[in-house]
Amino acid sequence: MLDDLHIHDFYRDAGRILLALFGSFPAPTAVYVEDIAGPDTPDEFGLHSPRHLACLGAMTWLRQAGYIQFSQLVRQEAVEEAALTHHSFLLLVSRDSDGISNARRLNEAVRNGSSPQLEALMVELMKQASVDRQPA
Protein backbone atom coordinates (compact mmCIF):
# COMPACT_ATOMS: atom_id res chain seq x y z
CA MET A 1 0.00 0.00 0.00
CA LEU A 2 1.30 3.42 -0.95
CA ASP A 3 1.94 5.76 1.97
CA ASP A 4 1.27 9.30 0.78
CA LEU A 5 2.12 11.16 4.00
CA HIS A 6 4.82 13.00 2.06
CA ILE A 7 2.12 14.37 -0.28
CA HIS A 8 0.13 15.70 2.68
CA ASP A 9 3.33 17.32 3.98
CA PHE A 10 3.88 18.83 0.53
CA TYR A 11 0.40 20.39 0.49
CA ARG A 12 0.90 21.86 3.96
CA ASP A 13 4.40 23.15 3.12
CA ALA A 14 3.28 24.60 -0.21
CA GLY A 15 0.33 26.31 1.45
CA ARG A 16 2.52 27.79 4.18
CA ILE A 17 5.10 28.99 1.64
CA LEU A 18 2.46 30.68 -0.50
CA LEU A 19 0.88 32.31 2.56
CA ALA A 20 4.26 33.53 3.85
CA LEU A 21 4.95 35.21 0.52
CA PHE A 22 1.40 36.56 0.29
CA GLY A 23 1.89 38.10 3.73
CA SER A 24 4.98 39.99 2.60
CA PHE A 25 3.78 40.78 -0.93
CA PRO A 26 5.08 42.60 -2.92
CA ALA A 27 8.38 42.86 -1.04
CA PRO A 28 10.76 39.97 -1.69
CA THR A 29 11.70 38.13 1.48
CA ALA A 30 13.72 35.20 2.75
CA VAL A 31 11.75 32.07 3.57
CA TYR A 32 13.42 29.69 6.01
CA VAL A 33 12.73 25.99 5.80
CA GLU A 34 12.42 25.71 9.59
CA ASP A 35 9.74 28.43 9.60
CA ILE A 36 7.68 26.26 7.27
CA ALA A 37 8.44 22.67 8.32
CA GLY A 38 9.44 23.16 11.94
CA PRO A 39 12.77 22.59 13.69
CA ASP A 40 15.24 20.32 11.98
CA THR A 41 17.14 17.50 13.62
CA PRO A 42 20.30 16.93 11.58
CA ASP A 43 21.97 13.56 11.96
CA GLU A 44 25.40 12.95 13.48
CA PHE A 45 27.02 14.02 10.19
CA GLY A 46 25.11 17.31 10.07
CA LEU A 47 22.83 16.16 7.27
CA HIS A 48 19.31 17.53 7.31
CA SER A 49 16.32 15.34 8.11
CA PRO A 50 14.19 13.96 5.28
CA ARG A 51 11.35 16.24 6.45
CA HIS A 52 13.56 19.34 6.13
CA LEU A 53 14.74 18.28 2.67
CA ALA A 54 11.16 17.60 1.56
CA CYS A 55 10.17 21.15 2.51
CA LEU A 56 13.16 22.51 0.61
CA GLY A 57 12.01 20.38 -2.30
CA ALA A 58 8.56 21.95 -2.09
CA MET A 59 10.17 25.40 -2.37
CA THR A 60 12.14 24.45 -5.45
CA TRP A 61 9.14 22.69 -6.99
CA LEU A 62 6.95 25.77 -6.49
CA ARG A 63 9.60 27.77 -8.30
CA GLN A 64 9.90 25.33 -11.18
CA ALA A 65 6.12 25.16 -11.51
CA GLY A 66 5.90 28.96 -11.70
CA TYR A 67 4.20 29.69 -8.37
CA ILE A 68 7.09 31.52 -6.73
CA GLN A 69 10.37 33.10 -7.68
CA PHE A 70 13.55 33.50 -5.67
CA SER A 71 17.09 34.60 -6.34
CA GLN A 72 18.94 31.70 -4.73
CA LEU A 73 19.05 28.94 -2.17
CA VAL A 74 20.93 29.78 1.01
CA ARG A 75 22.68 26.48 1.62
CA GLN A 76 19.80 24.15 2.45
CA GLU A 77 18.33 26.57 4.97
CA ALA A 78 16.26 29.11 3.04
CA VAL A 79 15.41 30.79 -0.22
CA GLU A 80 16.43 34.40 -0.68
CA GLU A 81 14.49 37.31 -2.23
CA ALA A 82 11.41 35.13 -2.67
CA ALA A 83 8.09 36.45 -3.96
CA LEU A 84 4.88 35.21 -5.47
CA THR A 85 4.72 35.21 -9.22
CA HIS A 86 2.12 37.44 -10.87
CA HIS A 87 0.01 34.39 -11.57
CA SER A 88 0.12 33.16 -7.96
CA PHE A 89 -0.80 36.57 -6.64
CA LEU A 90 -3.87 36.62 -8.88
CA LEU A 91 -4.73 33.07 -7.84
CA LEU A 92 -4.60 33.97 -4.14
CA VAL A 93 -6.61 37.19 -4.41
CA SER A 94 -9.33 35.53 -6.50
CA ARG A 95 -12.58 35.07 -4.62
CA ASP A 96 -15.04 32.20 -4.50
CA SER A 97 -18.81 32.53 -4.95
CA ASP A 98 -19.13 33.65 -1.31
CA GLY A 99 -16.60 36.45 -1.81
CA ILE A 100 -13.86 34.75 0.22
CA SER A 101 -10.35 35.04 -1.21
CA ASN A 102 -8.33 31.95 -1.96
CA ALA A 103 -5.68 33.31 0.40
CA ARG A 104 -8.18 33.37 3.26
CA ARG A 105 -9.44 29.88 2.38
CA LEU A 106 -5.86 28.60 2.25
CA ASN A 107 -4.98 30.24 5.56
CA GLU A 108 -8.00 28.63 7.21
CA ALA A 109 -7.16 25.21 5.74
CA VAL A 110 -3.50 25.39 6.80
CA ARG A 111 -4.32 26.55 10.32
CA ASN A 112 -7.48 24.62 11.15
CA GLY A 113 -8.25 22.17 8.39
CA SER A 114 -7.71 18.46 8.22
CA SER A 115 -5.25 16.96 5.76
CA PRO A 116 -8.04 15.94 3.36
CA GLN A 117 -9.49 19.50 3.43
CA LEU A 118 -6.09 21.02 2.76
CA GLU A 119 -5.40 18.50 0.00
CA ALA A 120 -8.73 19.25 -1.69
CA LEU A 121 -8.09 22.99 -1.59
CA MET A 122 -4.51 22.73 -2.85
CA VAL A 123 -5.57 20.46 -5.72
CA GLU A 124 -8.40 22.87 -6.54
CA LEU A 125 -6.01 25.84 -6.58
CA MET A 126 -3.43 24.00 -8.68
CA LYS A 127 -6.11 22.94 -11.16
CA GLN A 128 -7.39 26.50 -11.29
CA ALA A 129 -3.86 27.76 -11.89
CA SER A 130 -3.40 25.16 -14.63
CA VAL A 131 -6.64 26.15 -16.38
CA ASP A 132 -5.83 29.86 -16.04
CA ARG A 133 -2.51 29.29 -17.79
CA GLN A 134 -4.01 27.56 -20.82
CA PRO A 135 -3.77 29.65 -24.00
CA ALA A 136 -7.09 31.08 -25.15
C-alpha positions as a Markdown table, in Angstrom:
| # | Residue | x | y | z |
|---|---|---|---|---|
| 1 | Met | 0.0 | 0.0 | 0.0 |
| 2 | Leu | 1.3 | 3.4 | -1.0 |
| 3 | Asp | 1.9 | 5.8 | 2.0 |
| 4 | Asp | 1.3 | 9.3 | 0.8 |
| 5 | Leu | 2.1 | 11.2 | 4.0 |
| 6 | His | 4.8 | 13.0 | 2.1 |
| 7 | Ile | 2.1 | 14.4 | -0.3 |
| 8 | His | 0.1 | 15.7 | 2.7 |
| 9 | Asp | 3.3 | 17.3 | 4.0 |
| 10 | Phe | 3.9 | 18.8 | 0.5 |
| 11 | Tyr | 0.4 | 20.4 | 0.5 |
| 12 | Arg | 0.9 | 21.9 | 4.0 |
| 13 | Asp | 4.4 | 23.2 | 3.1 |
| 14 | Ala | 3.3 | 24.6 | -0.2 |
| 15 | Gly | 0.3 | 26.3 | 1.4 |
| 16 | Arg | 2.5 | 27.8 | 4.2 |
| 17 | Ile | 5.1 | 29.0 | 1.6 |
| 18 | Leu | 2.5 | 30.7 | -0.5 |
| 19 | Leu | 0.9 | 32.3 | 2.6 |
| 20 | Ala | 4.3 | 33.5 | 3.9 |
| 21 | Leu | 4.9 | 35.2 | 0.5 |
| 22 | Phe | 1.4 | 36.6 | 0.3 |
| 23 | Gly | 1.9 | 38.1 | 3.7 |
| 24 | Ser | 5.0 | 40.0 | 2.6 |
| 25 | Phe | 3.8 | 40.8 | -0.9 |
| 26 | Pro | 5.1 | 42.6 | -2.9 |
| 27 | Ala | 8.4 | 42.9 | -1.0 |
| 28 | Pro | 10.8 | 40.0 | -1.7 |
| 29 | Thr | 11.7 | 38.1 | 1.5 |
| 30 | Ala | 13.7 | 35.2 | 2.7 |
| 31 | Val | 11.8 | 32.1 | 3.6 |
| 32 | Tyr | 13.4 | 29.7 | 6.0 |
| 33 | Val | 12.7 | 26.0 | 5.8 |
| 34 | Glu | 12.4 | 25.7 | 9.6 |
| 35 | Asp | 9.7 | 28.4 | 9.6 |
| 36 | Ile | 7.7 | 26.3 | 7.3 |
| 37 | Ala | 8.4 | 22.7 | 8.3 |
| 38 | Gly | 9.4 | 23.2 | 11.9 |
| 39 | Pro | 12.8 | 22.6 | 13.7 |
| 40 | Asp | 15.2 | 20.3 | 12.0 |
| 41 | Thr | 17.1 | 17.5 | 13.6 |
| 42 | Pro | 20.3 | 16.9 | 11.6 |
| 43 | Asp | 22.0 | 13.6 | 12.0 |
| 44 | Glu | 25.4 | 13.0 | 13.5 |
| 45 | Phe | 27.0 | 14.0 | 10.2 |
| 46 | Gly | 25.1 | 17.3 | 10.1 |
| 47 | Leu | 22.8 | 16.2 | 7.3 |
| 48 | His | 19.3 | 17.5 | 7.3 |
| 49 | Ser | 16.3 | 15.3 | 8.1 |
| 50 | Pro | 14.2 | 14.0 | 5.3 |
| 51 | Arg | 11.4 | 16.2 | 6.4 |
| 52 | His | 13.6 | 19.3 | 6.1 |
| 53 | Leu | 14.7 | 18.3 | 2.7 |
| 54 | Ala | 11.2 | 17.6 | 1.6 |
| 55 | Cys | 10.2 | 21.2 | 2.5 |
| 56 | Leu | 13.2 | 22.5 | 0.6 |
| 57 | Gly | 12.0 | 20.4 | -2.3 |
| 58 | Ala | 8.6 | 22.0 | -2.1 |
| 59 | Met | 10.2 | 25.4 | -2.4 |
| 60 | Thr | 12.1 | 24.5 | -5.4 |
| 61 | Trp | 9.1 | 22.7 | -7.0 |
| 62 | Leu | 6.9 | 25.8 | -6.5 |
| 63 | Arg | 9.6 | 27.8 | -8.3 |
| 64 | Gln | 9.9 | 25.3 | -11.2 |
| 65 | Ala | 6.1 | 25.2 | -11.5 |
| 66 | Gly | 5.9 | 29.0 | -11.7 |
| 67 | Tyr | 4.2 | 29.7 | -8.4 |
| 68 | Ile | 7.1 | 31.5 | -6.7 |
| 69 | Gln | 10.4 | 33.1 | -7.7 |
| 70 | Phe | 13.6 | 33.5 | -5.7 |
| 71 | Ser | 17.1 | 34.6 | -6.3 |
| 72 | Gln | 18.9 | 31.7 | -4.7 |
| 73 | Leu | 19.0 | 28.9 | -2.2 |
| 74 | Val | 20.9 | 29.8 | 1.0 |
| 75 | Arg | 22.7 | 26.5 | 1.6 |
| 76 | Gln | 19.8 | 24.2 | 2.5 |
| 77 | Glu | 18.3 | 26.6 | 5.0 |
| 78 | Ala | 16.3 | 29.1 | 3.0 |
| 79 | Val | 15.4 | 30.8 | -0.2 |
| 80 | Glu | 16.4 | 34.4 | -0.7 |
| 81 | Glu | 14.5 | 37.3 | -2.2 |
| 82 | Ala | 11.4 | 35.1 | -2.7 |
| 83 | Ala | 8.1 | 36.5 | -4.0 |
| 84 | Leu | 4.9 | 35.2 | -5.5 |
| 85 | Thr | 4.7 | 35.2 | -9.2 |
| 86 | His | 2.1 | 37.4 | -10.9 |
| 87 | His | 0.0 | 34.4 | -11.6 |
| 88 | Ser | 0.1 | 33.2 | -8.0 |
| 89 | Phe | -0.8 | 36.6 | -6.6 |
| 90 | Leu | -3.9 | 36.6 | -8.9 |
| 91 | Leu | -4.7 | 33.1 | -7.8 |
| 92 | Leu | -4.6 | 34.0 | -4.1 |
| 93 | Val | -6.6 | 37.2 | -4.4 |
| 94 | Ser | -9.3 | 35.5 | -6.5 |
| 95 | Arg | -12.6 | 35.1 | -4.6 |
| 96 | Asp | -15.0 | 32.2 | -4.5 |
| 97 | Ser | -18.8 | 32.5 | -4.9 |
| 98 | Asp | -19.1 | 33.7 | -1.3 |
| 99 | Gly | -16.6 | 36.5 | -1.8 |
| 100 | Ile | -13.9 | 34.8 | 0.2 |
| 101 | Ser | -10.4 | 35.0 | -1.2 |
| 102 | Asn | -8.3 | 31.9 | -2.0 |
| 103 | Ala | -5.7 | 33.3 | 0.4 |
| 104 | Arg | -8.2 | 33.4 | 3.3 |
| 105 | Arg | -9.4 | 29.9 | 2.4 |
| 106 | Leu | -5.9 | 28.6 | 2.2 |
| 107 | Asn | -5.0 | 30.2 | 5.6 |
| 108 | Glu | -8.0 | 28.6 | 7.2 |
| 109 | Ala | -7.2 | 25.2 | 5.7 |
| 110 | Val | -3.5 | 25.4 | 6.8 |
| 111 | Arg | -4.3 | 26.5 | 10.3 |
| 112 | Asn | -7.5 | 24.6 | 11.1 |
| 113 | Gly | -8.3 | 22.2 | 8.4 |
| 114 | Ser | -7.7 | 18.5 | 8.2 |
| 115 | Ser | -5.2 | 17.0 | 5.8 |
| 116 | Pro | -8.0 | 15.9 | 3.4 |
| 117 | Gln | -9.5 | 19.5 | 3.4 |
| 118 | Leu | -6.1 | 21.0 | 2.8 |
| 119 | Glu | -5.4 | 18.5 | 0.0 |
| 120 | Ala | -8.7 | 19.3 | -1.7 |
| 121 | Leu | -8.1 | 23.0 | -1.6 |
| 122 | Met | -4.5 | 22.7 | -2.9 |
| 123 | Val | -5.6 | 20.5 | -5.7 |
| 124 | Glu | -8.4 | 22.9 | -6.5 |
| 125 | Leu | -6.0 | 25.8 | -6.6 |
| 126 | Met | -3.4 | 24.0 | -8.7 |
| 127 | Lys | -6.1 | 22.9 | -11.2 |
| 128 | Gln | -7.4 | 26.5 | -11.3 |
| 129 | Ala | -3.9 | 27.8 | -11.9 |
| 130 | Ser | -3.4 | 25.2 | -14.6 |
| 131 | Val | -6.6 | 26.2 | -16.4 |
| 132 | Asp | -5.8 | 29.9 | -16.0 |
| 133 | Arg | -2.5 | 29.3 | -17.8 |
| 134 | Gln | -4.0 | 27.6 | -20.8 |
| 135 | Pro | -3.8 | 29.6 | -24.0 |
| 136 | Ala | -7.1 | 31.1 | -25.2 |
